[in-house]
Every structure is written in structure tokens, then in C-alpha cells.
Amino acid sequence: MSQQTTQAIQHVLVVGGGAAGWLTACHLAKKLRPGTAGGVKVTLLESPDIPILGVGESTVPAIRRSLQYLGISETDLIRHCEATFKQSIKFVDWVYNPLPGQSSYYHHLFDYPDRFNFDLTPYWLSSDKTQSYADTLTIQGKVCDAGLGPKQITHAEFDGLTNYAYHLDATQFALLLAKHGVEKLGVTHLLANVTDVQLAPSGDIASVTTQLGNLSADLYVDCTGFASLLLGKALNVPFISKQDVLFVDNALAFQLPYEAENSPIPSFTIATAKEAGWVWDIGLSTRRGTGYVYSSSHTSHDQAEQTFRDYIGPAADGKNLRRIPMQVGYRQCSWKHNCVAIGLSNGFVEPLEATGLLVFDATARMLAEQFPANMGAIAGAAKRFNQKVQYSWDKVIDFIKLHYFLSKRDDSQFWLDNRNPDFAPDSLVDQLAFWQHQLPTHYDFPSRFEIFNLDNYQYVLYGMEFLPDISVHSYNQSDPKQAGRYFHMVQQQQQQALQQLPTHRALIEKIKKFGLQKV
């Protein structure tokens, strides 16, 4: 074995900042311990001239584990990132055509529906369904609709009565990660624009050219956003578009203040379906972040802007709306030679279900945990990484498409096309055909790289009124008395939670003032 093959990796250069870049740098530094004996230097290079995209303001519960692991305080997150709690995504008008003055909704909650270690799902499916799946099996939907937070001020950081994630200001979140990465984890921070990328005869990246000179490292992480300066442009890794499956390709974004200082803050993302896409509405501590994600093949930019302005109301009068073109899909591979792409430079599958930060965080953690032992191990690590990341992207695409595919809306070509099996992945169509007569189980989600699992699918399937025929599986309902006791217990717990939990805004204000007990 050559000396070059066994050479230790001594320096990792993360090119690009934002949430993706700083999450990556923090995960790497946490694991590789720069500045210690045998540690690996981690440098983050970001442009002083390129603003953070700053749209990804929604997370999923996995981010709590990452923040706790990295040593970032939940109190600091809430105080410095305008963060609020997120317990659900409320899907409005996704199932049926909306009627004037009327709307329908369902919750994709973060609490698990099998909290009693007893499968209540078949009993609900065989009931008269006077209550939604979410409200029958959990307390969290009622908590959300009542405007309450997921915890009390006496709960410790990262603990709560219900499961939760956060809404946050993406720009401030990146700054918090940067401060923590530099001060606590030993990340070296450089500010400069990349003007060129130099390749070695082997095809590896040799260095990046900046105003500071040529910067070299053993391993490079491309976090340069949609530009993909390293993996896409320098190494010519093609982009695989998924526009034929997920049609939305543009987003309009707008931030607006609350009507009053004491306006309620929803502890859930509101996703309202429109004729050519959907509107997100996210409540932070001092403002709302809104946006319209739409398909330019199914509406004009002018019509999309009017649809969005109609949603916002007078607050948008005379204001410019920011339009963001989106590349929906992923790179043919995420890791080539000595370059790994994480973030938008790797892939992006629209904002529904907060897939952006979810995948960025998961892949950054995986890179850190499976960091190659030496230069000779890079090829093997890259092969495994590429397989896992592509599998994850494909599963994410299946889940996102599920929301559109199961809709019963027929009021526009956008929804008709989304319901057409010709525009859906075969893997999703086959799975739904199987589930017509068979309840989903954990065996349908055998890999930890599924990203979305059984409980996520249950909330969306039954919220979208996908109701399988399980009459031949009556043995799954062999203990109706016990099921009845559990259903009654859920109702009792709902009432207790409604009496005990504070309003979401009151909770956020208390945390800002007093802080939470550290774990």
C-alpha cells in the first residue's frame, strides 16, 4: 500500500456558508476535533457578497437531536433566531376542491400514533370516523388547534409534553451555528469569493482560488447552493431533474409583521393548496414568513403573484415579492473524487415537509460519522455515501409526491396532472396498490435512510382519506374493549393538556425572559 494511500486526511474545506455549510462544519468539527492531537482541521470559506437564501424556516424533530448533540442551547435558539415551536404541518384544501368560505384540513403531527404500543389504526379505520385520525389517536392535533405550545416553562431544554421541531429565521440560524462552530468546536472561518477551482491530473480538486490566494485541503465539501461550483461546475456531475414528478419550480417569498404584538403564533406550518401549487405560512416570534410554491408550467408568473397577493392581503400592497427559481432534483452522485456536496449543491425537493434542512442535516451527520480513515479510503466511503444519499432522495420524492397524488382535487390541470399515475414514481404507485388491502407496517420502511417512516405516512394517508379495505384482516381488531379504553384515554389526555399547556406565544415570551433548564 502506497504512502499516499495511507496518508491521513488533515484538512477539510467547506466551501459555502448558510445553514447547510455551517451544519456541515459543526458536525465535522464535533466529530473530528480540530486543534487536538490527531484531529482534523475544519475550515469554512464563505463569500462576503452572497446573501443566505434565507427561505428554509421550517425543521423536523430530528433537528433537536442535532442541536443537543452539537451543544447548542435551545434557549439561545429561541432568543437569537426568532424561533418558535412546530408541532405539525396543517394541510389546508389538499383533499377537495375548496368552496367559497369553506376549507378542510388535516394535521401531519410529530407525535407517534402508536404511543400505547397498541395498534389503534385498524380500529379507527373500521369506525364511523367522526373524528380525524390525528385527533382520535393523539393529543397533539387538539393542542395545535387550541394555539398551545408543546411544553411548559418547567420542562428542560429539548423536552416536552409533545414531540416538536422549530420554525426559525434561517439567516440568524446560520449565524448562531457559525458562532458556535468557531467558538466552541474549533472551526476556522474565512471570508472570500471563489473565483476558480483548480483540478489535479487525477481529477481531484487541488485548490480553490480566492482573493486570499489558492486554498487547498484534502477533502472539499461543496455547500455553494444551486450554483454547485465544485461538484457541478468544476467536476461536471450532472443534475438529474425530477420536474416530471414534482412540478413546482418557482417560489415567491414575503415576510410580514403580525397584526398586533399579542397575535397568536400557530405552533404548526400552514400549507394551503392553491390552483398551481401551495402557500406556506410560518409564524416566527416577531413576524410571519410566507411563500407561494408553484409550477410555471401550470400558471404564469403574473397569475402566481396575484394568487399569492390575494392570500397575503393588504400587507403586500405596493411591496415587491421575491421570486426564487428552484431546481427540483439531485446530482447524479453526491461525492466524486475528493469533493462531497451537501445542501442545495447536492439536491433539493421543494419546501413541503421541510425536506431541505432535514436532508442537509442528515447527510452532514452521516459524512462526519463515516469520515474516511485516510486518503485511500475516500473512494469506498464515496461509493457508500452516494448509494445512501440517492436512496434517501428517492424516498423523499415518493413521500412528497404522495401529498399531490392522493388529492381528489380536479379544479385545475395542476391537480389533474398530479393525480395521473404516469407522472408518479412506480415505487409509489406500487406501494399504494399494495396498501389498498394491507395496512402499512414498519416492514415497509426497512432502512434508516427512509427519511420519512410509518407514522409520517399514516398521518398523510389517512389525512388524505386513503382508506384501505381491511375487512379480511379482522384479526387485527381482536380486542375492541382495550382499544376503546385507549381511545378514551387519549380524550382524557387531550383535556388535561388543554388545561395545563400555555399558549404558544406566552411560552416563547417566558423562554426569552427566563430561559429553560439545561439538560
WOLINLIN-V97316 format. One record per residue. RES is the residue in three letters. PSI is psi in whole degrees, -180 to 180 (999 if undefined). D_LAST is the distance of its C-alpha to the last C-alpha in Angstrom with 1 decimal. Layout:
RES&PSI&D_LAST + RES&PSI&D_LAST
This chain:
MET&131&47.0 + SER&158&47.3 + GLN&-35&45.4 + GLN&-36&44.4 + THR&-38&42.9 + THR&2&40.8 + GLN&133&39.8 + ALA&147&36.1 + ILE&119&34.3 + GLN&-18&33.6 + HIS&129&32.8 + VAL&130&31.4 + LEU&115&32.4 + VAL&118&30.6 + VAL&110&33.3 + GLY&141&32.0 + GLY&-128&29.0 + GLY&-176&27.5 + ALA&-41&24.4 + ALA&-47&26.0 + GLY&-44&26.9 + TRP&-33&23.6 + LEU&-44&21.5 + THR&-48&24.0 + ALA&-41&24.0 + CYS&-44&20.2 + HIS&-43&20.1 + LEU&-46&23.2 + ALA&-37&22.0 + LYS&-40&18.7 + LYS&-39&20.9 + LEU&-11&24.1 + ARG&63&22.8 + PRO&145&25.5 + GLY&-5&26.9 + THR&166&26.3 + ALA&123&29.0 + GLY&0&29.8 + GLY&168&27.5 + VAL&131&28.8 + LYS&134&29.3 + VAL&118&27.8 + THR&137&29.7 + LEU&124&29.4 + LEU&123&32.7 + GLU&155&32.9 + SER&137&35.8 + PRO&-7&35.9 + ASP&-15&38.3 + ILE&115&36.7 + PRO&153&34.4 + ILE&137&31.3 + LEU&-43&32.4 + GLY&26&29.6 + VAL&-32&30.3 + GLY&87&27.4 + GLU&10&25.2 + SER&143&23.8 + THR&178&21.2 + VAL&167&20.3 + PRO&-24&17.1 + ALA&-26&17.1 + ILE&-28&16.1 + ARG&-43&12.5 + ARG&-40&12.4 + SER&-45&14.2 + LEU&-43&12.2 + GLN&-42&9.0 + TYR&-42&11.5 + LEU&-15&13.2 + GLY&24&10.4 + ILE&130&11.3 + SER&136&9.4 + GLU&-36&10.0 + THR&-44&11.4 + ASP&-40&13.7 + LEU&-46&14.8 + ILE&-36&15.9 + ARG&-34&17.5 + HIS&-11&19.3 + CYS&18&20.3 + GLU&27&21.6 + ALA&146&19.1 + THR&174&19.2 + PHE&144&18.1 + LYS&120&20.4 + GLN&-7&20.9 + SER&168&24.4 + ILE&123&27.5 + LYS&112&30.4 + PHE&111&33.6 + VAL&129&36.5 + ASP&27&40.2 + TRP&-24&39.4 + VAL&-50&41.4 + TYR&159&44.6 + ASN&130&46.8 + PRO&144&45.7 + LEU&153&48.3 + PRO&125&49.0 + GLY&4&46.6 + GLN&149&44.8 + SER&159&41.7 + SER&159&39.7 + TYR&164&36.2 + TYR&160&33.6 + HIS&134&29.8 + HIS&99&28.1 + LEU&169&24.8 + PHE&-15&21.5 + ASP&149&21.2 + TYR&136&23.1 + PRO&-10&26.5 + ASP&42&26.6 + ARG&-18&23.7 + PHE&5&26.0 + ASN&36&27.1 + PHE&124&30.5 + ASP&102&32.2 + LEU&-11&33.2 + THR&-49&34.5 + PRO&-30&38.1 + TYR&-39&38.4 + TRP&-43&37.5 + LEU&-29&39.9 + SER&1&42.6 + SER&-177&42.0 + ASP&-3&43.7 + LYS&41&40.5 + THR&-22&40.8 + GLN&153&37.0 + SER&162&35.3 + TYR&-47&33.5 + ALA&-45&30.1 + ASP&-23&30.8 + THR&-34&32.3 + LEU&-15&29.5 + THR&169&26.3 + ILE&-15&25.1 + GLN&-34&23.7 + GLY&-43&27.1 + LYS&-39&27.9 + VAL&-44&24.6 + CYS&-50&25.4 + ASP&-24&29.0 + ALA&-1&28.2 + GLY&26&26.3 + LEU&159&22.9 + GLY&173&19.4 + PRO&-1&17.1 + LYS&175&14.7 + GLN&164&14.9 + ILE&-21&13.5 + THR&-14&11.9 + HIS&145&9.7 + ALA&168&6.0 + GLU&139&6.0 + PHE&9&7.9 + ASP&154&8.7 + GLY&169&12.2 + LEU&-34&15.5 + THR&164&17.1 + ASN&147&16.5 + TYR&165&16.6 + ALA&-153&17.1 + TYR&153&18.1 + HIS&142&21.4 + LEU&162&21.5 + ASP&115&24.1 + ALA&-36&24.8 + THR&-46&26.3 + GLN&-33&23.5 + PHE&-43&21.0 + ALA&-39&23.2 + LEU&-39&23.3 + LEU&-44&19.5 + LEU&-41&19.5 + ALA&-48&22.4 + LYS&-45&21.0 + HIS&-42&17.9 + GLY&-42&20.3 + VAL&-48&22.7 + GLU&-33&20.7 + LYS&-29&17.8 + LEU&-6&19.4 + GLY&23&23.0 + VAL&136&24.7 + THR&129&28.2 + HIS&125&29.1 + LEU&143&32.8 + LEU&118&34.6 + ALA&155&37.9 + ASN&140&39.8 + VAL&123&40.8 + THR&-17&44.6 + ASP&162&45.4 + VAL&124&44.1 + GLN&132&46.1 + LEU&145&46.6 + ALA&162&47.7 + PRO&-28&50.7 + SER&-12&48.4 + GLY&-12&46.9 + ASP&160&43.6 + ILE&127&42.3 + ALA&-39&43.5 + SER&166&42.1 + VAL&138&41.4 + THR&130&43.7 + THR&177&42.3 + GLN&-19&43.5 + LEU&-2&41.7 + GLY&-170&43.9 + ASN&126&43.4 + LEU&127&39.8 + SER&156&39.6 + ALA&174&36.9 + ASP&-36&36.8 + LEU&137&34.8 + TYR&140&34.6 + VAL&119&32.2 + ASP&108&33.9 + CYS&42&31.7 + THR&18&34.7 + GLY&-158&34.5 + PHE&-23&37.6 + ALA&-33&39.8 + SER&59&38.6 + LEU&-34&40.4 + LEU&-64&39.8 + LEU&-44&39.6 + GLY&-55&41.8 + LYS&-50&44.3 + ALA&-41&44.6 + LEU&0&44.2 + ASN&39&45.9 + VAL&121&43.5 + PRO&155&44.7 + PHE&128&42.7 + ILE&108&43.0 + SER&141&43.3 + LYS&26&42.2 + GLN&-23&44.0 + ASP&-13&46.3 + VAL&-49&43.4 + LEU&111&41.1 + PHE&-24&43.5 + VAL&136&41.4 + ASP&5&41.9 + ASN&153&41.3 + ALA&139&38.8 + LEU&135&39.4 + ALA&146&36.5 + PHE&137&36.3 + GLN&136&33.8 + LEU&149&34.6 + PRO&162&33.4 + TYR&157&32.7 + GLU&-32&35.8 + ALA&160&34.2 + GLU&-29&31.1 + ASN&18&30.0 + SER&141&30.8 + PRO&147&28.5 + ILE&113&26.1 + PRO&138&26.2 + SER&41&22.9 + PHE&154&24.9 + THR&136&27.2 + ILE&120&30.8 + ALA&105&33.2 + THR&120&36.8 + ALA&138&39.5 + LYS&-178&42.6 + GLU&-21&46.0 + ALA&22&45.1 + GLY&-142&41.3 + TRP&157&38.4 + VAL&131&36.6 + TRP&149&32.8 + ASP&112&31.5 + ILE&128&27.9 + GLY&112&26.5 + LEU&-177&24.5 + SER&-31&23.6 + THR&-3&27.0 + ARG&172&29.2 + ARG&142&30.1 + GLY&124&30.5 + THR&160&33.4 + GLY&154&35.5 + TYR&116&38.4 + VAL&124&38.4 + TYR&165&42.0 + SER&118&44.7 + SER&-10&47.4 + SER&-12&49.7 + HIS&-3&49.5 + THR&162&49.7 + SER&161&50.7 + HIS&-38&48.4 + ASP&-44&50.2 + GLN&-38&49.8 + ALA&-42&46.1 + GLU&-38&45.7 + GLN&-41&47.6 + THR&-44&45.5 + PHE&-41&42.3 + ARG&-37&43.9 + ASP&-36&44.9 + TYR&-46&41.3 + ILE&-42&40.0 + GLY&-160&42.9 + PRO&-23&44.3 + ALA&-22&41.2 + ALA&-5&42.4 + ASP&127&46.0 + GLY&2&47.3 + LYS&146&44.0 + ASN&140&43.8 + LEU&134&41.7 + ARG&126&40.2 + ARG&133&41.3 + ILE&109&39.5 + PRO&143&41.4 + MET&138&39.3 + GLN&110&40.0 + VAL&114&38.9 + GLY&-160&38.8 + TYR&163&37.7 + ARG&149&39.2 + GLN&-34&41.4 + CYS&154&39.0 + SER&-18&35.7 + TRP&119&36.4 + LYS&132&39.9 + HIS&-124&40.9 + ASN&33&38.2 + CYS&128&36.8 + VAL&137&33.9 + ALA&131&33.4 + ILE&137&30.1 + GLY&-155&29.9 + LEU&-24&33.0 + SER&-20&35.1 + ASN&-51&34.4 + GLY&169&34.7 + PHE&133&34.0 + VAL&68&34.4 + GLU&162&34.4 + PRO&-10&31.4 + LEU&134&31.5 + GLU&19&28.3 + ALA&43&26.5 + THR&-26&27.8 + GLY&-70&27.8 + LEU&-31&24.2 + LEU&-53&23.5 + VAL&-39&26.2 + PHE&-45&25.6 + ASP&-44&21.9 + ALA&-43&23.0 + THR&-35&26.0 + ALA&-43&24.2 + ARG&-41&21.7 + MET&-41&24.7 + LEU&-44&26.7 + ALA&-43&24.1 + GLU&-29&23.7 + GLN&37&27.5 + PHE&133&28.6 + PRO&146&32.2 + ALA&-31&32.9 + ASN&-179&35.8 + MET&-34&38.3 + GLY&-18&40.3 + ALA&-2&37.3 + ILE&-44&36.9 + ALA&-44&39.5 + GLY&-40&38.0 + ALA&-39&34.5 + ALA&-43&36.0 + LYS&-47&37.9 + ARG&-43&34.9 + PHE&-46&32.7 + ASN&-42&35.6 + GLN&-44&36.1 + LYS&-42&32.5 + VAL&-42&32.2 + GLN&-40&35.5 + TYR&-45&34.7 + SER&-45&31.5 + TRP&-44&33.5 + ASP&-38&36.2 + LYS&-36&33.9 + VAL&-44&32.3 + ILE&-42&35.9 + ASP&-47&36.8 + PHE&-42&33.9 + ILE&-44&34.6 + LYS&-32&38.3 + LEU&-42&37.7 + HIS&-39&37.0 + TYR&-43&40.3 + PHE&-35&42.4 + LEU&-4&41.8 + SER&148&42.7 + LYS&8&45.9 + ARG&139&46.6 + ASP&26&50.1 + ASP&3&50.6 + SER&161&50.5 + GLN&-29&51.2 + PHE&-48&47.6 + TRP&-35&46.6 + LEU&-43&49.7 + ASP&-38&49.0 + ASN&-28&45.4 + ARG&-8&46.6 + ASN&122&49.2 + PRO&-24&48.4 + ASP&-21&50.2 + PHE&17&47.4 + ALA&149&44.6 + PRO&140&43.3 + ASP&-36&45.2 + SER&-38&42.0 + LEU&-45&40.8 + VAL&-43&44.3 + ASP&-41&44.6 + GLN&-44&41.2 + LEU&-37&42.1 + ALA&-40&45.5 + PHE&-40&44.0 + TRP&-6&41.6 + GLN&-29&44.5 + HIS&14&45.2 + GLN&124&42.1 + LEU&141&38.5 + PRO&143&35.9 + THR&174&33.9 + HIS&-23&31.2 + TYR&-16&34.2 + ASP&-5&35.0 + PHE&68&31.8 + PRO&-15&32.0 + SER&144&30.2 + ARG&-9&26.6 + PHE&15&28.2 + GLU&-27&29.4 + ILE&-57&26.7 + PHE&137&27.6 + ASN&-165&27.8 + LEU&-50&29.3 + ASP&-37&27.3 + ASN&-45&27.9 + TYR&-38&31.6 + GLN&-46&31.9 + TYR&-41&30.8 + VAL&-45&33.1 + LEU&-52&36.0 + TYR&-26&36.2 + GLY&-35&35.3 + MET&7&38.3 + GLU&39&40.4 + PHE&105&40.9 + LEU&101&42.1 + PRO&157&43.3 + ASP&106&46.0 + ILE&23&44.5 + SER&-30&47.5 + VAL&-5&48.3 + HIS&44&44.9 + SER&-21&45.2 + TYR&-16&43.8 + ASN&-4&40.4 + GLN&46&40.9 + SER&-8&42.0 + ASP&67&40.0 + PRO&-29&40.4 + LYS&-44&39.7 + GLN&-39&36.2 + ALA&-43&35.6 + GLY&-39&36.8 + ARG&-41&34.5 + TYR&-40&31.5 + PHE&-42&32.8 + HIS&-38&33.2 + MET&-39&29.7 + VAL&-43&28.4 + GLN&-40&30.6 + GLN&-43&29.2 + GLN&-34&25.6 + GLN&-47&26.7 + GLN&-40&28.2 + GLN&-44&25.3 + ALA&-41&22.9 + LEU&-28&25.7 + GLN&-29&25.8 + GLN&-34&22.1 + LEU&144&20.5 + PRO&165&21.2 + THR&155&23.3 + HIS&-46&21.6 + ARG&-42&23.0 + ALA&-39&22.0 + LEU&-47&18.3 + ILE&-43&18.4 + GLU&-37&20.3 + LYS&-41&17.9 + ILE&-41&14.9 + LYS&-36&17.3 + LYS&-45&18.4 + PHE&-23&15.5 + GLY&167&12.3 + LEU&154&9.1 + GLN&129&6.5 + LYS&148&3.8 + VAL&999&0.0
